[in-house]
Amino acid sequence: MSVLIIMLPFALLISIGFVLAFIYAVKKGQFDDLDTPAYRVLLDDENIKSENDKSI
């Protein structure tokens, strides 16, 4: 029973920390655009092609 006195506040502190970290990430715009980074890998990069064409 004495373990609950230690573990309950510790668990509450950890959970509050995770909630605060989530709120911070949302306010900083971490979750604004979830689709573009996934598609960016599939698209060709035009800047690299134009630089390669100039050197040839």
Secondary structure, DSSP 4 states (H G I P E B T S, - for coil): -HHHHHHHHHHHHHHHHHHHHHHHHHHTTTTS-SSHHHHHTTS--HHHHHHHHHH-
